[in-house]
Each structure stands twice: as structure tokens, then as C-alpha cells.
């Protein structure tokens, strides 16, 4: 791959430079930063990091990583790094590829605005914990930065394989060991998050298992997003919800509403419990045990979920997964039905017709029940059992432990998945059904797209051609960054309104 890493190529537009306090100068000197960060023009991109430098949390006195004291004067921006030639045979896991991605494509400015809830630096970002996984698998926690540019500068210095985002603390995480009382350092707020992982579906997906995925089993993630998103919006009134592809086999939800961010662990556990329906392990038998009214009605959330899922059950489960094709697996279905005589009749019918499809077996339940094969059959109980079966095979299987505590760290959007090379991009819910996890661009594909654009001498497709084109705009990453930018803009508008209301106060208050 012939592309090189250029700082000027990824600079912001004039409009963004004027509005962001830490926008880098495209003409800043490079040599000084290269020497300080240990990334020279002729280096092999393998950064020599000593263990004492990684774990010595108390040595945080340099100006690059200021403590919680207010920074006076104008914030300096990090100069762009020198060009780095990348070998044609480079892979996505190579350090030089990662460095090129961070320098040219990662949306540090929008990530800052998203986590800071404002254009102006504040403790929402400055007291936020970041954790880096380095190339040698060392894990560096309690990192914090006043601005996006300081975050970018350290990411370029350390060149992590990925990084995670934690809570906002009551003090700067770098100062935690200098505080007189340990209780003075505690989490203050963090986005409410949810995690969907397809490995939790291994007992019911028949197409893949473990870390493998395909379009068939991705439908489980699509179903889960629909159900959880509807509950968060309709039942709890949250608005600023962003779903992010995990890079391989799942998705994460980030809820940025102020009410969600400030929820304590007790409320987070309660909300996670509200959404948890599938309980127990694969050997625990019946995994859905929901309460109903005297008339057999489900909770409104579950009724809405069934309405959302019934179409998926027919196409994605019965036809796509065919979970009871073999009679051994069909035995599990029979154990979920309430009547022994009906079960015996179904078992006899299926044993006489090997290879009968799951869709046909599902239809057989009602067909045989209507013949009066069982004198003790309770129609209401059968209906409820079938509803529970639909829920067991379609309802979201959440890793609720991720959602219960503020201190839980979660992988940042737009990092690279180390196993696939794919970018952890936001999922546009307006096109949820069309989202293709296997079509998400890899880091090497994106860098190649920049080369193709530059070599072809293309011009930007926008009104003001005088503005510098950012590198991500030359690639298939553009729609994902644009979606993220629009999402962030909605958060900033609401936070600005809240701040204005607080400043104006109550006119009747004395």
C-alpha cells in the first residue's frame, strides 16, 4: 500500500477550526513533537515503552497531561506527525497501519464533543477515564485529557491496538493517588450502555458459533436492537441513543441523555432487570418465565416486543435458523409445551417424517391441538407457552453486567477490532435492516481508498471547494462519521438549552 501518513491531509475545515478550541495548526512544526513522542521519520513504528512508564501513575507532572488544576492561557495543539511509509504487504494489525488510521481517519474532534457535551473543554471530558490496550497487550488505565487534541497526541504516541471509555470522575483520574481521602475519587456519571454479543445466542443459532457470524445470525442483533431501542425511547423517554457495531459479532448501545448519564448503579440495575427476560443457562430448561395478568395479558413492553418480533420469528428463526430440524433439538421445543398428550402426538408425527422443517413442526402444534388429540389441553396455556417460545428464540440476550455499573469500561466507537480489522462504526437505525456487518470497511481498505482518491486527483463534491477535504471524506467511512456528527449535534443542542435554562434561572426566584 503506497499511501503515507500526513497530518495536513486530515486537518479540519476552516469552519471546524474556528469552532473547536483545540484544533491543530496544519503548519505547526513536526520535528519537536516527533522527538518528544518517540515517533521519528525512520522509526519502525514499534514504540519502546518501559513498564515503569506505563504503571507509574504519580509521574503526571508534564504539561502534556495536566492535572485537574485549571489550564490558563491558550491550549496548544499537537503538530501533525511526519509521513510514514507503509509496506505494500502490511496487515491491519501492523502498528504502522494503526498509526496511519489514528492520524488520518479517527474522528477525535467529534468523539470529544460527544463525551464533553459541549464545544468548550469541561470536566465532562477532562475527568473522563480512558484505558489503552497497547501493542504488547499491556493495559493502561486512568488516562485523562483536557482536550481532543491531547487525546489524539497521546494515542499517536502510544499507538494502542484499541482504547476504552470509562466514567467521569469527581476528580481527574490522573490525580487519584494524590487525594487525601479515597472516597473523594468516585464515578460521577457515565453513559448508560448495553451490550449484545452473538456468542450468547450459540444455543439457538444453527448457522455459526463462537466468534463466527453470517448474515443469517446477524438478524438476532437486528431483533435485539429493535426491541431494546423501542423500550428505551417509549418506556423511558431517552432520545440520544447510538448503536455501534462491535467490529465482529455484536453491538453496543450508548445512551447520552443527561438522565441516563447521571443514573446511579441501583437505577442501572433496575433498568437492566426491566429488559432482562432470558434467564438461566442453556441446561436450565425453560428460560422465559414472565408474569401475566389474570386474563393472560403480558406487560406492555413484552406485548410490543412480540409485535416487533413475530415477523422475524417466521422468517429468521423458523426458515433461516430451522432450529428443530433434527428431532433431538425438537425435544427441547416439546419440553416447552404444556400438554403431555399433545407432545406425544407431535413426537410420533415427527418421528415418522424425518427432516420435517421447523416451520412445519411449528404449524403442527396448532393443527394437532385443533383435532382434539388431547382431552386435557388448556388452550390458554398453549397460547402462553407458544408466546414464551417466540420470546426465547427472538428476545434480546443482553450481557446485563455491562449495564449495571458506572465504572464499566466499553470499547470506543471508531476503534479497530483487532480480530477483523473492521471499524466499530455507528449503526444508522433508519437503515437497520440493510446494515451489513460483513460489509463494514476494514482499516486497510480505508487507507487504500485514500490512495485511490489522491492518485485519481478527485475533487470534493460540495459547494465550497476551497475548504480542505478531510481524509475520511475520501472513503467509505464518510457516512458513518456524518451520522456520528449529526448524533453529536443533537446532544450539543439539548445540552446548550439546559445550560441556558440554568443560567437564566427562575425569574420568580429571589
N, C-alpha and C positions, 0 to 999 in steps of 0.2 A: 504494500500500500504506500503510494508515494507522497501522501499528504504530510504536512508539517504542522506543528503546534504554534499557533500565532495568537498573541494576545489581542492585537488590533482587530483581527477578524471577528472576534466575539464581543467587541465593545458594544455598549448600548446606543440606542438612538439618542439624538440631541434632546428629545423630549424627556426620555428617561433619565438622562444625565442631569437635567435641570431639576428633576423632582426627587431624586434619590440622594441622600446625604453622603453616601459612601461610594458613589460611582467612581471607578478608576479612571485615571487620566491615560488616554491612549498614547501619550507621548512621554510618559514617565520613564526614568532611567531603569534599565533592566539589570545591569551588572550588579548593583548593590544588593538587590533582592535575591539574585541567583546565589551570591556568596553567602548571604545570611541563611537562606533556606536550604542550602546544600544541593541545589539543582543547577549544575553547570551545563554549558553547551555540549561538552564532550562526555558528560556523565552517562553511565549505563542505566540510569533511572532507578537503580537499586539503592535506596536510601539507607545509610548506616545509622540505625537508631539504637542507642545503648539502653539497657534495661533501667539504669538509674535515671535516665532522662524521661523514660515512659512513666515510671511509678513514683517519681519524686514530686508529689503534689505541692510541696511547700515552696518550690523554687518557681514562683509565678510572678517575679518582680519586674520582668521586662515590659517595655511599653507596648509590645505587640499584643500581649494578653493582659490588659489592665484589670485590676480588681474591681470591687463594687464601688469604689470611690468615683465620683463624677469626673468624666474626662472633660478638661477645659480646652477651649480653642477648637480649631478646625480639625476634624478627623482626617488622617492621611489615608490615601487609598493605596492598595497594593499595585505595584507595577506589573505589567504583563511579563510572562516568562519568555525566555528565549526560544526560538524554533528548535524542535526536537525531531530528528528524522526517525521514521518508523519503518522497520523492515517489512518487505512485502509479505513475508510469511508469518507476521505477528498474529497472535490469537487474542481473543477478547480478555483473557485473564492476564495477559502480559502487562507489567507495570506501565510501560510506555503508552499502551492503549488506554489504560485507565486515566493516566495523566492527561492525555490528549482530550478525553471525554470531559473531565472536570474543567479543563481550561477553555474548551471551545463550546461545550454544549450544555453543561449543567446550569439550570436556571437559579443561580444563587439569589438574585435580587427578588424574585417572586417568592422563593422559599422564605426569605427574610420577612417580606410583607405579610405572608400567610401566618407565620408564627408570631410576629410582632404586633399584628392587628393595627398597624399604623405605618406611615412613611417615615416618621421620626423615631430614631432609636429609643427604646424604653426597656424597662426591666422584663417585659414580656419576652423579649429576646435575650437581653443581657444576662438574665438569671436562669436561662433555659439550659438544661443539660444536653450535651451531645456526647455520644460514645462512638469511638472509631474502632473498627476491626482492621488491623494493619496487614500488610502483605505477608508478614511472618506469623499471622494468626494471634498476635498479641492484642489484648482488648484494653483500650484506653478510655476510661470513664471520666465523668465530671469535668468535661471540657465546656467552656462557655466563651461567648464572643459578644462584643457590643454591637457589631455591625455585620452585614453580609460580606463585606469586603475582608474583614478579619477572619471570618469563617472560611471564605474562599482561599485566603492566603495560607491558612493552616492546612486545609485539605490538599493544596498543591504541594506543601512541604512534606506532609506525611504520606500522601497518596494512598489512602485506605482502600481496601477492597470494597468496603461499604461503610455507612455510618447510620446510627440510630438516633431517634429523637426521644427525649425524656420530658419530665415536667419542668415547670417554672418553680423555682425555689424561693424561699423567703430571703435568701442571700445569694451572692454569687457563688456558684458551685466550687470555683477555684479557691474561695476563702473559707471553705467549710472547716478546715483544720485549725483555723486561727480564731474561731468563735469560742468565747468563754464557756457557753452552755451548748451542749449538743442538741438540746431541744430548740435552739434558735435556728437550726437548719432543718427545715421540713418542706415537703412539697406544698405548693400553694394552689396551683391549678395545672391542668393538662387536658388536651382534647379527649373526649370520650372516644374510645376506639373499639372496633370489633374485628375479629379475625376468622376467616373462612379458609379451611385447608382441606383439599380433596382427600388427603390420607384418612380423614375422619369418615369418609364415605366408602372405604375399602370393602366393608362387609356387604354393601348393596350395589356397588358398581361392578359390572362384569367385563367392561372393556379394558380397563387398566388397573394398576395398583401401585402403591408406594409413590414414588416421585413422578411416575409417568402420567401423562394426560393426553386426551384427544378431544375432538370437538363433541363427541357424544357425552363424555363425563363432565365437560365444562358446563353443560346445561344445569348441573347441580349448583354451580356457583351462580349462574343466572337466576335460578329459582330463589336461592338464598338472598341475593341482593334485592330482588323484588319484595320479598316478604319483610325483611328487616328494614329496608328503606321506607316502606309504607307505614310500618309501625312507628318508626322514629318521627316521621312527619305528621301522621294523622293522630297518633295517640299521645305524643309528647310535644308536638309543635316545633320540633327542630327544623331549621331551614338550611344551614350551611353544612351540608353533608357531602363529603367527597370520597368516592370509592377508588381504590388504587390497586392495580394488578400487582401481585407479589413478585412477578418475574418468572414464575414456573407453574405452581399448582393451586393458586388461591387468590384471595383479595382481602384488602383491609379497608375498613370504614373509618374516616376521621370526621368527627362532629365538632365544629369550631364555634358553635353558638356559645355566648358567654355563660348561659345557664348550664350548658354541658361541661364547659371547661372548669367551672368552679364547684362541680359536684364532688362531695367527699366520698370516701370509699364505701360507706354504708349505702348511700344512694346509688352508687355504681353497681354494687352487688344486687340491690333490689331491681334495678333496671335489667341487668343481665339475667336475673332469675325470671323476670317477666317474659323474656324472649326465649328462655330455655324450655324446650318441650321434649326433645330426645334425651333420655337419661339412661344410665347404666351402660355396661359393656356389651360386646357382641354376643356373649354367652348368657346374658341375663334374661333372655326370653322377650316378653313384651316390653318395648321400650317407650311406648306412649301411654301414659295414664293421666288423662286430662279430666278435669271436673266438668260436669254438665248440670244444667238446671233440672228441676223435676220433670219438665217436658222434654228433656234431652237436648236442649239448646246449648251450643258451645259459647264460650266467651267471644265477644265481637271480634277480637283480634284473630282468633282461630277461625271463625267463620269467614272473615275477609281473606285469611291465608288460604283456606280451602278453595275459595273462588279464584284466587290467583294461581293456584297450583293444579287444579283439576285437569286443565288442558295439557299441562306438562306431564301429568301422570300418564295420560293416554299415549302421548307421542314419545316423550323422552324416557319414560320408565317401561311401560308395557311393550312398546315397539322398539325403542332404542336400546334399553338395557336387557330386556327379556329376562328378568331376574329369577323366574321359576321354570325355566326351560327344562332343567333336569329335576326329576322327581324328588331327589334328596333336598333340594332347595325349596321345592314346593311344600315340603313338610313344614317348613317354617311358617308359610302362609296359613296352612291348616291349623297350626297351633294358635294363631291369632283370631280364629273364628270361634264363635261361642257354642256351637251345637255339635255334639258327637255324631249323631246320626247323619247330619249333613256332611260332616267331614269324611265319614266312612264312604258315603256315596261318591263324593268327589274323588277320593283316593282310588276307588275302584275304577271310575271312569278314566282317570289319568293314567293308571297302570295299564289299561287296555289300549291306550293311544300314546305310545312313546313319541317324544318330540313335539307334543302339543304345545303351542306357543303360550306365552304368559297372557297375552291379550285374550286368547280363547279360554284359558283357565279362569281368568277373572270374570268373563261373561258366564261361565258355567255356574258360578256361585248363585247368581240370581235365577238362572234358568232352572237349576235343580230345586232351589228353595220354593219356586212357584208351583212345582209339581206336587208339593205336599209330602215329599220324601221323609220329612221328619214331623212327627206329631207334636213335638215339644218345642219347635223352633219359635223363638221370640223375634218377630220382625224388627222391633225397635232395637233390640240388642245386636242384631245382624247389621243394621244400618250404621250403628255407632262403631261396631268393630271394623267395618269397611272404611269409615272415615279415619279411624286410627291407623289403618294400613296405609292409606294415602299419605297421611302425615309422616309416618315412619319412613316412607320412601322418598318423600319430597321436601319435608320441612328442613330449614337450616340446621346444620350441625355446627354450632359455634364453639370455639375454644373460649369459654366464658372467663377463664382465669385471666386472659389478656385484658378483659374489660373491667375487672373488679377493683384494680388498684391504680392510683395516680402514678405511682413510681414505675410502672411497667414501661419499658422502652420498646419502641416499634421502629422498624426499618423506614427510613426516609423515602418519600416519593422521589422518583427520578434517579435513584441509585441503580447500579447494575447488579443483576442477580449473578452471583459467582458461578453457578452451575450451568446457566443457559446463555449468559451474555445479553439477555434481554433487559430493556429498561423498565423499571417499575412505574408505568405510566398511569395517569388517571383514566377512569372509565367514564365515558360520556353516557349518562343514563338515557339520553334521548335516542341513543343508538345501541342500547344494551344488547339487544338480540343479535346485532351484527358484530359485536366485539369478538375478535379472533385472537385468542392468546398466542396462537402459533404464528400469527402474522405481525406481532409486535416487533418493531425493529431491534436488531442487536447493535451493540456498540460499534462493531467493525463495519456493519452495513451503513450506519450513520456517517462514520468518518469517510467511508468510500463515497457516499452521496455528496459530501462537501467537495471532494476531489473532482467528481464528475461535474458538479456545478461550476467550480472555478475553472476547470480546463475548457469547459464549453463557453465560458465568458457570458453566462446568462445575466440578464438584468432583472431587478426586482419587479414583481407585478403589483405595484401600488402607485398611488398618486404622486407622492413626493419621492422621486428617485434620488434626490440629493442626500437623503438620510442613509447612514451606513446600515447595510444589511447584516443582521446578526447571523451567526453560523447556523443556529437551529432552524432559521427560516429557509435554509437551503436544503433541508432534509425532511424526511417523513416524520420527524419528531414535532414538527411545527403545529399540527392540530392538537396535539396533547398539551404542549406548552400554552397555546392560545386558550384552551379550555381551562387550564390551571389559572392562567392570568385572569380570566373572566370570573372564575370562582373567588379568587382573592379579592377582586374589585368589589364583589358583593359584600364580603366581610368588612372591607375598609369603609364602605358606605354606611353600613349599620353601626360600626364602632364609632365613626365620626359623629353620627347622630346621637349616640349615647353620651359621648363626651360633651357635645354641645348642650344637651339637656342638663348634665351635671354642672356645667359651668354657669348656665343661666339660673339654675335652682328654681325653687318655688317662689313666685312673685308675692305670695301671701305670707311667706315665712319671714319672721323678724329676728 
